[in-house]
Amino acid sequence: MLNKRILVTGGTGYIGSHTIVELQAKGFEVVVIDSLQNSHADVLNRVAQISGIKPKFYHFDLCDKIALQHFFEEEPNIHAVIHFAALKAVGESVEQPLLYYRNNMLSLINLLEMMQLFNVQHLVFSSSCTVYGQPDNLPVSELAPLKEPESPYGKTKQMAEKLLADVVVASPLKVVSLRYFNPIGAHDSALIGELPIGTPNNLVPMITQTAAGIREKLLVFGNDYNTPDGSCIRDYIHVVDIAKAHVVAIERLIHSHTKSSYEVFNLGTGHGFSVLETIKTFEKVAAQKLNYEITSRRSGDVEQVFADTSLANDELGWKAERNLENMLSTAWNWQKKLSELSIK
């Protein structure tokens, strides 16, 4: 795959940085665009520690169409794009819907227009299981109807998928949409991992920051859901498993192995774990008790969702390999490494 140049938008983020490592391991050359709104540029130095290669980096917002056009003029030989760049906090999207619609949709529209202008025909899109809303049947497959999402964030992902499905009909573009379930964990080196700016919106960073004494306590949003222990159920998947799926998707596009112009695949383990189960598993892995408190439900949260991954397993030849203990162990190792690395 040498000389194949991949643009990774949002590449300094959590999933983006892990995907860069996996792309480089396969011989791809990576170019990164990121606004650094929710990440730090120094993650690319740590990517280089892992892979030996620091990717070329451009700092601007994809909502700036002029800057994006200048990028494509300067970097004309892009073979494919992986589009991670988006705001992604469910709770924040409920509080600031205009911010989410503008950022997530305008950035995608600008990117698609520039890809069309500069004849870049392959896109892997970072989607989400939030497009399913609260599904009628579990595990949820790609054939499930897309119900009304519970949050503006989920609605932007659903709208983006519909936009992409329309664009491929009217252009040579080919798209693979990857619907992630709940990415957690960190690289085995503990050099990169999830590092939210400010108060985390996701469960596992809240768990590890509470265990590290950064947070006084962990809030569990609701114990009155229709689940075995009353807390929400999610399909947690290791970030490295997700990163590897992006490499498979890029190779599928470049080698023209897609079966249609727009393909969708679930990325999960196929197993659901409740919030309380996840806490108990972490306590076992870290050999310490967590200070947590049950509080009221959080707006935008789905009761339970986990994936039918058979299509990705069969069609992509990809399967999640890590179990929950490994996911939480790598997340904890990353948290412990943070102070040593003086990462902010």
C-alpha atoms as one frame of an Amber mdcrd trajectory, in Angstrom:
protein
   0.000   0.000   0.000   3.004   2.309  -0.254   2.328   5.652  -1.927  -1.412
   5.460  -1.169  -2.156   8.699   0.657  -5.083   8.756   3.081  -6.589  11.949
   4.483  -7.771  11.428   8.053 -10.025  14.245   9.277 -10.205  14.478  13.052
  -6.971  12.499  13.132  -5.731  13.848  16.467  -8.851  12.514  18.177  -9.357
   9.252  20.023 -10.330   6.863  17.221  -8.489   8.879  14.585  -5.091   8.577
  16.280  -5.426   4.807  16.727  -6.511   4.446  13.102  -3.438   6.372  11.913
  -1.215   3.848  13.693  -2.973   0.939  11.986  -2.866   2.648   8.564   0.852
   3.303   8.901   1.440  -0.312   9.917  -0.089  -1.306   6.570   2.140   1.069
   4.618  -0.287   3.920   3.979   0.893   7.528   4.043  -1.382   9.604   6.274
  -2.231  13.306   6.135  -4.251  14.788   9.008  -6.685  17.684   9.297  -7.997
  18.653  12.741  -9.424  21.795  14.336  -8.039  20.723  17.756 -11.379  21.694
  19.282 -11.455  18.494  21.334  -7.908  17.197  21.006  -4.214  18.139  21.070
  -1.644  18.130  18.272   1.005  16.455  20.440  -0.848  13.144  20.049   0.891
  12.917  16.664   4.274  12.892  18.424   3.106   9.873  20.391   1.769   8.250
  17.225   5.299   8.681  15.864   6.727   6.996  18.969   4.591   3.953  18.184
   4.948   3.823  14.408   8.172   5.717  13.748   6.296   8.079  11.393   4.794
  11.464  12.215   1.984  12.237   9.779   1.743  15.594   8.037  -0.688  17.819
   9.935  -2.966  20.699   8.915  -4.685  22.735  11.636  -8.021  24.185  10.526
 -11.780  23.629  10.788 -13.514  21.749   7.955 -16.335  24.286   8.199 -13.823
  26.711   6.645 -14.377  25.832   2.990 -11.654  28.147   1.683  -9.030  26.546
   3.931 -10.208  23.106   2.830  -9.884  24.027  -0.856  -6.362  25.337  -0.227
  -5.537  22.005   1.431  -6.620  19.975  -1.604  -4.695  22.320  -3.897  -1.586
  21.762  -1.782  -2.111  18.002  -1.367  -3.428  16.829  -4.751  -2.676  13.101
  -4.491  -5.196  11.958  -1.889  -6.470   8.439  -2.675  -9.140   8.168   0.019
 -10.578   9.958   3.046 -11.533   8.716   6.505 -13.884  11.272   8.006 -13.844
  11.310  11.815 -14.116  15.052  12.374 -17.359  15.762  14.269 -18.672  16.788
  17.654 -19.841  13.658  19.449 -21.124  14.259  22.986 -24.743  13.130  23.298
 -25.565  15.303  26.310 -23.908  18.397  24.866 -25.830  17.940  21.613 -29.115
  18.083  23.541 -27.990  21.352  25.162 -26.490  22.886  21.994 -28.295  21.440
  18.941 -27.400  24.321  16.598 -23.709  23.798  17.285 -23.999  20.110  16.375
 -26.062  20.528  13.233 -23.826  23.283  11.902 -20.518  21.613  12.711 -21.308
  18.018  11.792 -23.289  18.672   8.623 -21.423  21.668   7.170 -18.032  19.995
   7.615 -19.272  16.918   5.733 -20.853  18.956   2.931 -17.660  20.994   2.470
 -15.575  17.813   2.419 -17.794  16.138  -0.174 -17.744  19.199  -2.418 -13.957
  19.359  -2.320 -13.618  15.608  -2.885 -15.833  15.984  -5.960 -13.867  19.008
  -7.193 -10.530  17.227  -6.808 -11.754  13.798  -7.960 -11.277  11.879  -4.699
 -13.713   8.980  -4.940 -13.292   6.873  -1.774 -14.668   7.751   1.666 -14.919
   5.870   4.942 -17.460   7.610   7.147 -17.427   7.510  10.930 -21.027   6.735
  11.843 -22.648   5.510  15.024 -25.145   3.065  16.462 -27.107   6.139  17.566
 -28.678   6.102  14.061 -30.815   3.149  15.231 -32.430   5.085  18.076 -33.940
   2.553  20.502 -34.198  -0.513  18.214 -37.202  -2.844  18.337 -35.052  -5.969
  18.181 -31.641  -6.844  19.617 -29.000  -7.481  18.506 -29.548  -4.773  15.908
 -28.489  -5.460  12.313 -27.777  -3.098   9.442 -31.213  -3.979   8.034 -33.007
  -2.544  11.063 -35.124   0.541  10.330 -33.497   3.800  11.357 -35.756   5.123
  14.086 -35.763   8.647  15.475 -32.429   9.086  17.335 -32.573  10.143  20.961
 -30.207  13.105  20.512 -29.251  15.798  18.006 -25.847  14.086  17.760 -27.542
  10.870  16.595 -29.695  12.851  14.194 -26.614  14.414  12.566 -25.168  10.937
  11.988 -28.439   9.706  10.516 -28.738  12.789   8.294 -25.121  12.382   7.184
 -25.760   8.779   6.147 -28.809   9.830   4.120 -26.780  12.594   2.487 -24.017
  10.147   1.542 -26.509   7.638   0.135 -27.887  10.387  -2.119 -24.471  11.681
  -3.200 -23.184   8.280  -4.372 -26.173   8.025  -6.750 -25.226  11.303  -8.412
 -21.415  10.930  -8.490 -18.555   8.404  -8.782 -18.082   8.489  -4.999 -17.980
   5.178  -3.135 -18.622   5.165   0.607 -18.295   2.700   3.463 -20.139   3.845
   6.605 -18.977   2.208   9.808 -21.529   2.306  12.617 -19.545   2.120  15.858
 -21.081   0.936  19.027 -19.142   2.102  22.129 -15.372   2.490  21.622 -13.279
   2.165  24.778  -9.740   1.144  25.737  -6.360   2.434  24.613  -3.302   1.381
  22.640  -1.249  -1.366  24.300   1.719   1.022  24.482  -0.354   3.364  26.707
   0.956   6.229  24.551  -2.437   7.109  23.057  -5.955   6.766  24.403  -9.138
   8.657  25.114  -8.407  12.116  26.512 -11.503  14.320  26.562 -11.052  18.030
  27.166 -12.961  19.069  30.280 -15.485  16.761  31.928 -15.802  13.465  30.021
 -19.153  12.582  28.469 -18.363   8.873  28.104 -18.460   6.226  30.811 -14.955
   4.768  30.746 -12.975   8.045  31.032 -15.239   8.938  33.959 -14.460   5.545
  35.517 -10.696   5.883  35.097 -10.594   9.534  36.199 -12.611   8.662  39.298
 -10.285   5.754  40.070  -7.290   8.077  39.618  -8.751  10.627  42.031  -9.301
  13.288  39.375 -13.082  13.056  39.859 -14.672  12.765  43.289 -17.273  10.268
  42.151 -18.840   8.618  39.129 -22.500   9.279  38.363 -24.596   6.397  37.020
 -27.485   7.900  35.054 -30.485   5.795  36.023 -31.065   2.364  37.560 -34.735
   2.067  36.572 -34.349   0.976  32.938 -35.867  -2.288  31.754 -32.556  -4.169
  32.023 -31.389  -6.883  34.461 -29.772  -4.401  36.877 -31.666  -1.258  35.803
 -28.702   0.507  34.184 -28.194   1.138  30.458 -26.650  -1.603  28.325 -24.038
  -0.908  25.666 -21.856  -2.886  23.277 -18.313  -1.864  24.238 -15.593  -2.422
  21.641 -11.842  -1.846  21.833 -10.623   1.187  19.913  -7.858  -0.822  18.221
 -10.445  -3.283  16.879 -12.327  -0.312  15.435  -9.142   1.187  13.985  -8.330
  -2.074  12.200 -11.801  -2.120  10.651 -11.071   1.253   9.022  -7.977  -0.164
   7.349 -10.042  -3.073   6.015 -12.651  -0.615   4.704 -10.001   1.541   2.977
  -8.469  -1.514   1.321 -11.935  -2.644   0.213 -12.545   0.710  -1.476  -9.118
   1.050  -3.097  -9.205  -2.496  -4.485 -12.787  -2.000  -5.781 -14.166  -4.857
  -3.699 -17.302  -2.996  -2.647 -20.594  -4.553  -3.744 -22.439  -1.239  -3.976
 -21.552   2.445  -4.009 -22.762   2.837  -0.427 -22.118   0.135   2.167 -22.854
   0.082   5.893 -21.322  -2.146   8.578 -21.834  -2.430  12.337 -18.677  -2.395
  14.455 -19.253  -4.006  17.827 -18.640  -7.216  19.743 -22.234  -8.416  19.639
 -22.404  -8.479  23.448 -24.084  -5.959  25.716 -22.773  -4.943  29.145 -24.626
  -2.723  31.586 -23.092   0.358  33.177 -23.029  -1.391  36.553 -21.478  -4.548
  35.061 -18.786  -2.406  33.472 -18.050  -0.715  36.786 -17.775  -4.083  38.563
 -15.471  -5.417  35.846 -13.240  -2.358  36.171 -13.081  -2.791  39.948 -11.856
  -6.340  39.365  -9.282  -5.308  36.738  -7.948  -2.363  38.764  -8.272  -4.134
  42.125  -9.933  -1.110  43.702 -13.419   0.091  44.551 -14.992   2.991  42.689
 -16.907   5.784  44.355 -20.123   5.947  42.316 -23.625   7.247  42.860 -26.927
   6.421  41.158 -28.644   9.535  39.849 -31.524  10.356  37.493 -31.614   9.392
  33.827 -29.711  11.548  31.342 -31.543  13.079  28.392 -30.634  11.453  25.064
 -29.594   8.056  26.436 -30.929   4.879  24.792 -31.943   2.077  27.179 -29.971
  -0.709  25.525 -28.286  -1.448  22.226 -25.816  -4.047  21.007 -24.748  -5.140
  17.562 -25.383  -7.946  15.155 -21.889  -8.009  13.637 -22.355 -10.927  11.244
 -22.243  -8.734   8.116 -18.889  -7.163   9.051 -17.582 -10.575  10.137 -18.589
 -12.269   6.883 -18.205  -9.495   4.317 -15.176  -7.614   5.661 -13.487 -10.600
   7.263 -13.196  -8.462  10.393 -14.057  -9.440  13.955 -13.579  -7.711  17.306
 -10.856  -9.563  19.243 -10.640  -7.885  22.666 -12.809  -8.727  25.690 -14.163
  -6.256  28.259 -11.386  -6.982  30.759  -8.725  -6.149  28.183 -10.568  -2.996
  27.096 -10.780  -1.708  30.661  -7.239  -2.779  31.528  -5.748  -0.821  28.604
  -7.922   2.190  29.495  -6.633   2.064  33.079  -2.998   1.673  31.950  -3.456
   4.754  29.750  -4.924   6.764  32.631  -2.007   5.828  34.887   0.466   6.783
  32.163  -1.020  10.259  31.685   0.716  11.924  34.614   4.022  10.267  33.721
   3.767  11.600  30.156   2.653  15.062  31.375  -0.124  14.896  28.831  -2.753
  17.621  29.113
